[in-house]
């Protein structure tokens, strides 16, 4: 496979050294002496005559993977593992045999990589069936791709596994390109959507570019050939132009006191197509088909070079970006500009210092999406920052790979685990999750009916913690529900919040069902005693103010609704009587006096009262009372919405109340809530508080929230007369930015 370059279209990248991502530092551990040669000699008799499912000879594949790893700076230990991974399939007890011959670290690396290879192969080969249970497990292609990506990162605690898989996938693509054999769509798609972005994240640019071009060539051969032809048609002309401009730029900049190195910049087919599609451009509009990079020593020289370039060429203003003054979130710095020469031909030029260039090529500047797509707005591409912090750590660990080659890296991806359904769909779960958590994550009904579990084909208790890469299968009953033991944290059946919520909801629904059944039984017995069994239950509930018969039964089952209103409805000619549980009420008499300064409950002396917190009444608000169970009379404003709902269900509990003498005289104060909506600004809270202070109203509580420039505030103030409050609210409404003021 020959990648197409702007400055060197004919050079193959297969034998080209890749940019190193790891540092050569520590000496080999004793168990690693001559590890590479020993590993190949160990694996050769096992692999020489064997082939992969792609048709490639396994030993040749392992040789090529080791060569790729050497090119990106991988240690001997990592290269040796490329042979041991494939030897595992041909050993009865691979962990024991490899550990004895090479040490525990080699065995762990080989086994973890082998497990991941098998999982990915299974996921590619298996397709979801169409039955109901499996259909519930189906995921969209986008979700599954994202899960494969996460699994690749989180699967193993030894980060070298990731490097081995990247190198192996690149070699598989090279094999198909060289052999001209048809490649399966799954292999190419995974390479383009998962492996290449991962290589990009790790800063392994040469591997990323080659993998993208190869995968795209297999997925869209016609488009690939079309763009390759367009590039090749003017290759000689373009190379001549770029070389002439490069030499002239470098000479002129140095002659003007700016020590600069100018080079042509390679452009790959897939990146050209992505830019054409992302920005809806024709091939001729892709400016950086002709592209150069100017490298200088200092930041001032960057701007000096930019000034010279803009003064000698015609810049395209909308294509200029200053990532030095305002670096990208990942630390990338450079000046980007597009200029036209005297003939009108566009050329993209990047200007940066050598330090900026090294960071861009080898640092944590790599991102999942092309060129900050989320911020730049490329169509169909989005940048994900979810793993940036972890990848930064990963990148540093890889830089010290030789030091770490004898130890396993712990704790980098410990937030979640990734397990498989029997049909190879990937399920993401929190650490410590069990088969019950797994069942609920697939489908609520599956969780409710879960009764047993197999992990990798072995029956296990339901509270067994799952591990990365395991295949989980649950056995279910046709009917039934969860066990209350599952909610006991000491028993360890549930870890995920979703599963716990589903179980609680099931038991809540069960309790509600039992309450409704109890209420229905009571109501139906009453109808039988009254000889009214022909009446429609829905009509009865409607006449009593309920939205449905079940709502009536629920209220009766909870003992929140007396049967007396039902009896009165069934016996319309009998005089109304109050609930026996309610306080005795007598008609008001002329001699009745208000309580000593307290609220007067009409017809009742010294009855306990309380102000409703929902509407917070204050004199002279029109008020009414509601007889509660065990707490006396709750006093509400007449326009209280909560009161209206309660009266719809318990209308017989309404009672007349009025303000006493002290309240009418304003000798007491009451808390009142005032809601303010305003345009958020500096000093808004201070200005409103000053109004209340000047009007001598004591503020006893403030709640504020700002959403998208709008401030929502609730002030709790003490008032003796709600009528005076309207004046103060009017003053608040006149403040700058205030949109509305109302009493809650």
N, C-alpha and C positions, 0 to 999 in steps of 0.2 A: 504494500500500500504506500503510495507516495502522496504526502500531504502537499497541497498547493500553497506556495508562499508568493508574496508579492516580489520579494527581492531574490528568490531562489526557488522557482517552481519545480525544478527538476530534482531537487535533493530529497532522498528518502529520509524519513525520521526513524526508521526501525533501529538503525545502529547509531543514531545520534544520541550523545549523552544527555540525559534529562537533568533538569534543575534539581540539585540536591536539596532534600528537606530535612536531613538528619546530619548531625555532626559526628565526625570520627574522633572519638576521645578515649574511652576507657579500654584497658587491656581485656582480652578474653578471660573468662573464668576458666578454671582448670577443666571443668566438664565440657567446655566449648572448644578445646584445642583441636584444630583440624576438623571442625564440625562439618563444614561444607563437604569436604572430600569424603569423610566417613558416612555422612548421610546419603550421598549419591551412591556410594558403594553398597550401602545397606539396602537401598531401595531398588537398585538396578535389576537384580534377578526377579524381584516381585513385579516390576512395572514394564519391563522391556517389551513384552508381547501383548500388553493390555491397551485397550483404547477407552476413551471417554465416550459419553453418550453423543458427543458432537462428531465422533469419528476420528478425533486426533489421538495419536499415540501418547500415552500418559507420561512416559519418560521424557519424550520430546517437549511435551507441555511443561513439565516441571523444570527442564533445562531452561526453557524460554522465560518462565516466571522468575527463576533465580537471576537470569541476565537482566530482566527489567528491574528487579529489586536492587541489584548492584548499581544500575544506572541512576537510581534515585537516592543512593547513599545508604541502602539497607545493610545492616551488619551481616556477618557470616551466619549468625544464629538465625536471622530471618530468612536468609537464602536457603539454609539447610532445611528449614521447616517446609519449604515448598516441595521437597521430596518426601518428607515424613508424613505430610498430610495425606498424600495419595497411598502411601504404604499402609495406612491404618485400615483401609478396606480389605487388605489381604492378610491381616494378622488376627489370630483368635483372641488374644488379649493385648490389643495395641497399647493401652495405657501402661501396663506392666512391662511389656517388652521394650518400648521406647524409653521409659523411665530408667530401666536397667542399663540400656546401652548409651543413652545420651543425657540422662538426668531428668528430674521432675519438671523443670521449666520447659524443656523441649516437649515433653509428653503433654503437658497442659496446653501449650500453644498448638500442637498438632491436633489434639482432640477437640479443642474449641473451634478451630478452623474447619475441621472435618464435619462437626455438627452443623455449622452454619452452611457449609456447602450442601449438605443433605437437605436442610430446611429449604434453601432457595431452589434446589432442583425439584423438590416435592411441590413447592408453590407454583413453579412454572408448568409442571406436567399435569397437575390436578385441576380440574374445573368443577365449579359448583354444580350440583344436580338441580333438578327442577322441583323436588318435592317440597312440601310446606315447611318442614322443620329446617331443611337446609336453606330454603329461600330466605328465611329470617336472618341467616348468617351472611347473606350476600352484601357486598360493599361496592361502592362505585370504584371505577378504575383509579380516580384521583386519590380517594381515601386509601386504597390498597397500596398505591405507589408511595404515598407519604408514610404508611406504616412500614413498608419494606425499608425505606430510608432510615426511619427511626431504629428499626430492628438492627440494621447494619451497624449503626453507631452504638447501640446499647447492648448488643448481643453478648459480647465478651468483655471481661474485665482486662484482658490483655489487648492493648490497642494495636499490636502488630497484626492481629487478625484482620483488621480493616485493610492494612497495606497489602497483605497477601491476597485478599479478595480483589482489590483494585488491579493488581498486577495480573492475576489470573484472568479476569474478565478482558483486559486489554489483549492478552495473548490469544484468547478465544476468538476475538474479533479479527486479529491478524491472521489466524489460521483460516477462517472463512474467506478472508480477502485473498489469501495466497492460493487456496485450493479451489476457489470459484464454486464451492458448494453452497447450496441455498441455506441461509441462516434462518432460524426460527424467529418470529417477530418478538417473542418474549425476551430472548437474549438481547436483541438490539435495543428494544424499548427500555429494558432495565438499565442497559449501559448508558443510554441518553438521559433518562429521567432520574436515575439514582447514582450510578457510579461516577459519571462525568461531573455532576454537581458536587459530589463528595471530593473528588480530586481538586476541583476548583476551590472548595473550602480549605483544603489543606495546602494550597499554593503549589501543587504539582502541575504546573501549567502545560508542559509538553505532553504529559500523559492525558490530561484533560482534553487538549485540542485534538490529539490523534484519536482518542476514543469517540469524541463527538463526530468527527468527520467520517470515521468508519461506520458508526451506528447510523448516522444520517444517510450514508451511501446505501446501506441495506434497507432502511425503512422507506426512503423516497428516492429510488434510483434514477427516475426520470428528471426530477428537479436537480439532483446532484450532478448528473451529466450535463444538464443545461447550463448551470452556473459554471461548472468546470470548463465547458466549451467557451463561454463568454470570457472567462479569465484567460484561457489559453490563446484565444484569437488575437489578443493584443498584448500578449505576454512580453514579447521582445521589445515592442514599442514602449510598453509601460516600464520595463526594467531599464531601458536606455534613458527614459525621461527621469525616473526616480534617481538613477545614479548620477546623471548630470546635475540635477537639482541638489542632491545630497552633497556632491563635491563642491558646488558653488556656494551653498549655504555654509559649510564648514570653513571654507577658505575665507569668505567674507566676514564671518563672525570672528574668527581668529585675527583677521586683519584689523578689526575694530576693537581689539582688546578684550574680547570675550573668548576664553579658552573653552572650546566646545567640541564634543564628539557627536557627529550626526550619522545616523544609521537608518536604513530602510526597515520598516516594521512589517513582520509577516501577518498575513490575513488569511484565515481559514474559511473553507467553503461554508461550514455550518454557521459561523459567526456572521458571514455576509448575508446568508438567507434569513437568519433571525432578525438582523437589523432591517432588512427589506420588509419583512412581515410585520415587525413590531412598529415600524414608523410608516408603513404603507408607502415604500419607496420603490422606484424602478432601479434596475441595476446601475444605470448611469448616475443615479442620485446618491449612491452610497459613496460618500466623500472619501472615507478612509480605505477604499480600494487602493488609492495612492496614499501611502502614509509613511511618515518619518518621525523619528524621535531625536530630540536634541538633549544631550546630557552635559550639564555644566557643574561647576564646583560649588557655587553658593546660591542662596536665594536671590540676592540682588542681581546676579548674572542671569537668573531665570527671567526676570522682568526686563533686563537689558536685551536679552535675546528676543523676547516677545516684541519689544518696541521696534527692534531692527526688522523683524519679520513683517510686522504690520506696516512699516514704512516702505518696504520694498515690494509688497504684494497687496492684493485687495482682500481685506478680511471680510468674512461673512459674520456679522455681529451676533445673530441668534445662535451661532454654533460655538460661541466662546464660553468656556467654563474655567473659573479660577478655583481649583481645589487646593491651592496653597494657602490663600487667605482664609478659605472656608473648607477645611478637609472633609472628606466623607466620614460617616460615622465609624467606619472601620479603620480610620487613620490614613487612608490613601491620600497622597498629595501629588499634584501635577498641574500644569497649565495645558488646557486643550483649546486649540483654535483650528479653524478651517479657512484657508486662503485660496484665492484664484490668481493664476499667473496672467501674463499679458494676453495669452490666448483664451483665457476664461476657464482653464482646466482647474478643478478643485483638488486640494491636497490637505489631508489632516496632519497636523503637527502637534506632538506632545513635547513639552519642555519641563525638565525636572532635574534635580541634583542627583548625584550618584547614590547618595543615601536614600533619597526618595525612591529611586529606581530599584534598589535592593529590597526595600520594604515592600514595594508593589509586587515584585517577582517572588519573594520568599516569605513575606510576613503574613499576618492574619488578615490581609486585605481581601482574601478570597471570600466570595459570597455565594449563597445558593443560587440567586437569580442574576442574570447577566446585567452587569453595569448598573447596580442599584435599581433594578427594574421597578421595584415598588415605588421609589421616589421619582424616577424619570418617566414613568407612565408607559412603559412598553406594553403593547397590546398582548394580552394573554399570558403575561408573565408576572409573577408576584414574588417579592423578596420576603423571606421568613427570618425573623430575628430570634426565634424561640430558643435556638441552641447556640447563639453567638458566644455566650460566656463559657459554655462547656467546650466549644470548639477552640477557643483561645487557649484553654488549658491543654486540650488535645494537641494543638499545634506545638506548644512548648515541650510537651512530653515526647513528641516525635523528634524534635530537635535534639533531644538527649537520648535517642533510641539506643545508641550503643551502650550508654550507661545502664539503661533499663533492660537490656537484652537478657539479663539473667534473673530479672524479677518481674512480677506481674503488677500492673498498675491498678490500684484499687480505688473505688469510690467515685469515679468520674461520671458514670451514668447509672446512678442508683435510685433515681426517682421512680422509674416505671420498669415493668417487665413486659415482654412480648411473647405470647404463646400462640399456638396454632389450633384451629378447629380440625376435625378429622378430614375436612376438605381443603386444608391448607390456607384458609383465610386467617389473617393475622389479627389478634385481639390484644389491645393495649390495656394493661391493668396496673394498679399501684403495687409497690413492693409488698410482699407478704400476702398477696391475694390468694384465695382458695378456689376450688372448683365451683363453689356456690357463687362467689363473685363472678367467675367466668360465665356461669349459666345466666345470671342476671344481665351481664353486659351483652350477651347475644340476644336474649329476648326475655321480657318479664315473665311470660307464661312458662318458659323453660326453667327459670329460676324457681318459681313457685312449686313446680312439679319435680324438681331435682331430688333424687334419692340416693344416688351413688356416682362414683367417678372412676375413670381409668386415666392414668398418666403414662404416656408412652406404652399403652397396652396393659399396664399393671393396675389392678384394683387398689385403691388407697382410701383412707378415711376422708370424709368431706372437708375436714378442717386442715388438710395437708397443704402447706404453703407451696405455691407454684414457682418454677424457675424459668429463666429465659429459654426459649426455643422448644419447650416441651409441647407435645401434642396432647390436648385434653379432650376427653369424651365423657359426657354425663349420661346417666340412665335416669329415665323419668317415669312417673306414673301417668295414667290417662287423666286422672283427676286428683285433686288434693291441693294443699297449700303448704306454706313454710312452717317450720317448727319455731316455737318461741325460744328454744335454746339458741337459735341463730343470732338472736339479739343480745345474748350474754357475752360481753367482751372477753371474759375469762376463758371461754371455750374456744374462741378463735375461729369461728365459722365465717365471719364477714369482716372485710377490711374497707372495701370501697363505700363511699358515701351513697352512691347510686343504689347499690344493693340494699343497704340498711334502710334507705328511704322507701324502697319498694316493699320491703317486708313490713315495715311499720304501717304503710298505707293499706296493705292487705288486712292486717289485724284491725285497723281502724274501720275499714269497710265491713269486716265481719261483725264488729261490735255494733256498728250502725244498723246492719241488717237484723241483728238480734233485737235491738231497741225498736225498730220499726215493726217487727213481728209481734213484740210484746204489746205495743200500742194498738196494732190492728186487732189483736185478740180482745183487748179491753173495749174498744169501740164497737166491735161486732157483737160482743155480749150485751152491751147496752142497747144496741138496735134490736136484738132479739127480745130483751125484756120489754121494750117499748112497742114491739110488734111492727117495727119499721124496717124489716130486712130488705124490702124492695127498693129502698132509697139508694141512689147511686152515690158511691163513696166520694167520687171526684166532685160531684155537685155539693155534697155535704161540706167537704173541705173548702170549696170556693165560697160558700155562704158564710163560713166561719173566718174567712180572710186568709186562708192558706193557698199557696200556689199549686199544691198537689195533695193527693190523699196521703202519700208517703210523708210529706212534711207534717201533716196533722198527726199521723201515727207516731212519728219521731218525737214530736212535742209531748204527746200523751205518754209515750214510753219513757221519757225522761222526767215525768211528773212536772212538766213546765206548763201544762194546760189542763185546767179543770174540766171534768165532765159536765158541770152544771150548765155552761153555755149550750152544749149539745142537747141536754134535756130541755132547756128553754126553747131551743129551736124546734124540737120535736113536739113540745106542748105549747103552742103559741097563745092559748087562751089563759094560761096560768100567770099570776103576777110574778115579775122578775125577782129573784133572790140572789144575794151575793154569795160568793164562795165562803163556805164555813171557815176556811183558813184565813180569810181576810179580816182585818179589824172591823169591829162593829161600827157602823156609820149611822148617825141619826140626823134628822133634818135640822138645818140651822134654826136657832131661836134668837129673838131680838135681844135677849139678855146675854148672849154669848159675847165674851170679850177676848181680844187677842191675847196670846201668851205674853208674858212680861218681856216685851221687846222682841220676841221670837216670831217665826212664821206662824200664821194661823192656818191650821188645817180645818176647813169648815166643818162644824158639827162634832169635832173631836178635841178634847182638851189634852194638852201636854203629850201629844204624840211625837215620837222621835222623827226628825226630818234630816235630810242631807241634800246638799246641792249636787246636782248631776255634773260630773266632770266632762261629759261630752259637749255640753252647750254652755256651761258656766253662767247661769242667770244672775242678774243684778237688778236692783230696783231702778226704774219702775217697769222692767220687762214684764209683759203678760206671762203668767206662769200657770202650770198645772202640776198635779201630783200623780205619781204612779206608785201603787202599793206593792212593795217588794216582799219577798219571803224572808222574814227574819231581820230585815234591816230598816224597818219603818217605811217612811214615804220618801221617795226620791223626787226632788223638785227639778222640773225641766222648763226651759223656755217653751212657749206654746208652739213655736215654729221649729222645734227640734226634730230633725229627721230620724234620729234613733227612737224618739218617743213614738213617732208615727208607725214605725215598724213594730214596736212592742204592742201598741194598741191594736194593730191588725190581728195579733194573735191572742191578746189578753185584754180585750176592751172593757171587761167588767172591773178592771183594777184602776181605772181612771178615777181621780178624786179632786175636788176643788180645793185650791189653796190660794192664799193671798198674803201680801207683804204685811208684816206687823208694824207697830207704831215706830219702833226704832229704825227699822229699815226704811220706812217712808220718810223719816226725818233725816236720813243720811248719816246716822251715827255709827254705822258699821261699814266695813269695806269688803269687797268681793273680788276674787281674781277673775280677770277677763282676758281672753286671747284675741289679739289683733293680728291679722295676716296681711303682710305687705309684699307686693310683687314690684320689682324695680329693675332698671338697667344697672348692672353691677358697676360700681365706680369706687375710687378711693374716697374715704370719708363718709360713705353712705350711712353706715351703722352709727357713726358719731353724730351726724346731723339729725337722724331720727330720734336718737336717745336724748338729744338736747331739747327737742320739742316736748317730750314727755316731762323732762326735768323742769322746763319753764312753766309748764301747766301744772306742776306740782302733783304729778302722777307717779307713784312709786313703781318702777320696773323690777319685777322679782324673777324674771326668766326670759332668756333670749335663745332662739334656735335659728341658725342661718344655714343656707345651702346655695351654692352658685353653680348653675348648669348652663354652659354655652353662653356666658355673658349676662344671664338673667339671675338675679338674686331673689331667693324665696326666704322671707323672714317671718317668724312668729314671735311677737312680744307678749308676755304675760304681765299685765299691769293690774294694780289694785285700784278699784273705783268704788265710790259710795253711791254714785248715780250714773247709770248707763247713758242717760240722756246727755250728760256733759261730755261723755266719751265721743259722741258724734262730732263735736266741735274740734276736739283734738285730732281725730282721724282726718278731718278736713284740712287741718294745718299740715299734717304729714303728707297728704295727697298733693299739696302744692310744692313739695320739695323737688329739686331737679332729679329727673330720671325715674321718679315714682310713677308706676303705671296704674296700680290699684291698691286700695286700702279697704279691708272689710273685716267685720267681726266674725270670728269662727263659731 
